[in-house]
Amino acid sequence: MEFFQQTYTALRGPTGVQQTPEDTITRLSDRLSPSTLLADRRAAVLSLKGLARAHKQLVGVHALQGLLGIIQNDADVDPDIGRAAIETVVILCDTVDDSYTERDLGLEHTDKLLEDEKTAHKLFALLGDQDHFLRYSACVLLITVLQNRPQRVQAYFLKAPVGPAPVIAVLEGEKEIVGQAIAMLTALIRQSTEIQKILAFDGIFEKLFSVVTREGGLEGQSVVTDALKCVDTLLRFNTSNQSYFRETNLPTLLCRLLFFDPNIQPDQVVPQEFALQFWNEDKATNAGLILEAIGLLLGPKGAGLREGYTFTRLLVEMALASNAPTTVKVKCLRLLPPAAVALLPDMILTPYMPVPDTNGEEWDRLEAATGIDALLELIMHGEYNGQDAVRRQKESVDLRATAVGVFEHFLRDDHVKEAIISGLLPPEDAGIPAHSPVTPLLFGLIIPPNSLLDRSSVSSVQFAAVLFAHLLRHAPYCKDLARKIIPRPLTLLPSSTADGAFFVPADGEPPPPSEPPSKDDSEDAPQNLLAVLTEHLSLAFLQRSRAELAPRDAREADRVICAYLSLLAQWLWEDPRAVREFLEAGGLGVLVEQLNQPSEIDVVVPGLCAFLLGVCYEFNREPGEVTRVTMHSILTRLGADVLVGRMNRMREDERIKVVGPDSWVLPCPTPGPQALDPAFTPMYDGETEIWFDWAFVDFWKANNHTIQRGIVADPDSASSSTAQSGEESILVASLRGVIAKQAAEIEALQNKLKELTATSLATAETAASEASQSAAKSTEERVTLEAALEAERSKRTEVEKEQEDLLVLLDELSSKRAKDKERMKEQGMEVSEDEDDEEEDGEEED
């Protein structure tokens, strides 16, 4: 009751006098003086808190300094007044308001608060106070000023007498304050590696993971997510913290949070508790943050890290043999280091398949497979053997595209490419006719397009073309081997293979292969893969030309055509023998027919046909029926300008322009003015599509101008190709840039050397002149000194001679005087005793 009476009196002022807000705020501000009673100061602070939001400027002008004084002096004594003062300052420094004026006032008040480091130091000290609400309020104010002026607060923290202990200790508080503490900590360490290092060595990682464990692990909600984001900030772009983290026991904790045994051995099977977990949105988000931390630790070290194999096994198992959400699997594959991909053939995985119509509650365990087999199965058929591949949702297509990137890393060694291609060749002891063994990759390449393809098969053809292009690119020997692949006719394939099944349940047996029919003598000789692809390209064009084809089916046919054309362009590049076989298989007629009747809507297919025709003309260097002269006449009839124009129009298409190294999964339909059909609507919401991978787009952009120049070249001219692929062109350009940079540096160093030489010569001449002058001066001084010394010696000799003469004269006088005294004594004359004494004294002295 006394508090309300004091507040009312403070606000009312003298009886009968009407007060303005400024008068009231001024009167209340005067009561903040240390000379007033603590109860009066508390009442004034609470009143100002109520007025601060409506009169932010007036309270800031009249009361801010007093409020800061109370925070510095009274918060320790009375937590209530300290909390009220801090909350009032929070209102004054707040910049969340939409009004520019209010935001400017918040920044102005923040600057006044930070004029003196004592307030900031006091706030950091209050984080260790015993009062829960006071710590909470201090956190909120620090968050506010860190948002407004982070660099100044960070500088004050580095000089704070209390050190980092209160900041770390506040993480041990109640759940409500821990959330605010993590938010404050995140703002404090942002873009400050120095603070990150200090907190890391003071145990911040252990405290944050203690919060994660205390709040329920990965199934925790916002507090766990914020804590893991803070860990990510502490590790990312901070190699010192990464090195420290590796030396602790925390890497094993990362595995345990994902229910993965950190001590698993290569010959051990991953427990089902890891492969089949319960997932929700919060857990997927938190697991993604844990995986990011694993990627940061694994990336620089690779297999050399102590937990390198464990982390690699975790990423592979979660991506290829678990029920994790698709987004989590994509992250696992993206974080897998290129150096770790070599372990895939040696890893034995146990995949799982959801039982249909069980809503993911029941799963079948499949037969074990190697990591590389599981990866190829994922690429060719999609997740869970293509159960949802028809929908083409972004996450599932992204997963397959990311897996292609992992497979590309696996092919870094040419010997691996050769081994895979060799595995597709017919067995040497199979007799005649010998066919290549059917693998998922080869099956995807030979699916015939002579009937309506289902959506899953279209995707399989596209990904098979992308994978096979990776095997052939920059590998002439692999291209030679690929021409020897003899696919088995699809009528001879077992039904299980034709359906695309790759894994079988662990408790079942694979269906026995059907008996091949007897060979008919009228059958043609088996075709190699290049001839089969040429035939399939012709069939795809025929399928596309059907008048009754629905727009959606026409779009599917166009994707298959683009897959064939892009693969053939990369195969025939720099391979004259392959060009010869393609032309002899009827490829020239297929391309010319399409270029004679191009689509007015689509620009990609005609552009690809023109490009492939140019590749054939450029590398048609083997003798055969279709010569360069023949092709030149065809090009002349089609019109070189027309062909170049179609290739240039292709460059502007969105399906080429928007493709990047990590983004070749496009929304369906691909936006842009040159979409195949503006009225086209996707079959499912969120549907995506692929047309070209980045490797082909890079190849096409690097060699497009080469083909355009080659089209107009004379048939007898040499190849205008410099035998440089896209990567080689980039490498050459990079080396040229390095050479130019080094030449510029050499020239600069030479100029600097000339300047230094000239400066050195000038300095040497100046030094020599000064030395000559100094020597001359020294000589003159020496001569003068020698003359003076000689004069001094002569003078000294004269003085010594005079002294000797005087001594002789004195001796003669003394002798004469002694003789005179003796003579006087002999004659009886008196001789003074003093003189005798003086003589004796003189003799004694002598």
ABEGO torsion letter per residue (X at the ends): XAAAAAAAAAAAEBBGBBBBAAAAAAAAAAAABAABBAAAAAAAAAAAAAAAAABAAAAAAAAAAAAAAAAAAAAAABAAAAAAAAAAAAAAABAABABAAAAAAAAAAAAAAAABAAAAAAAAAAAABABAAAAAAAAAAAAAAAAABAAAAAAAAAABAAEAAAAAAAAABBAAAAAAAAAAAAAAABGBAAAAAAAAAAGAAAAAAAAAAAAGEAABBAAAAAAAAAAAAAABGBAAAAAAAAABAAAAAAAAAAGBBAABBAABBBBAAAABBBBBAAAAAAAAAAAAAAAAAAAAAEAABAAAAAAAAAAAAAAAABABBAAAAAAAAAABBAAAAAAAAABBBBBBBBBBGAGGABBBBBBBBBAAAAAAAAAAAEBGGGAAAAAGBAAAAAAAAAAAAAAAAAAABAAAAAAAAAAABBBAAAEOBBBBBBBAAAAAAABBAABBBBAAAAAAAAAAAAAAAAAABGBAAAAAAAAABBBBBAAABBAAAAAGBABBBAABBBBBBBBBBBBBAABBBBBBAAAAAAAAAAAAAAAAABAABBAAAAAAAAAAAAAAAAAAAAAABGBAAAAAAAAAAGAAAAAAAAAABBBAABAAAAAAAAAAAAAAAAABABBEABBAAAAAAAAAAAEAAAAAAAAAAAAABAAAAABBAABABBBOBBBEAABABAABBBABBGBBBBABBAAAAAAAAAAAAAAAAAAABBAABBBABAGBBAAAAAAAAAAAAAAAAAAAAAAAAAAAAAAAAAAAAAAAAAAAAAAAAAAAAAAAAAAAAAAAAAAAAAAAAAAAAAAAAAAAAAAAAAAAAAAAAAAAAAAGBBBBAAAAAAAAAAAAAX
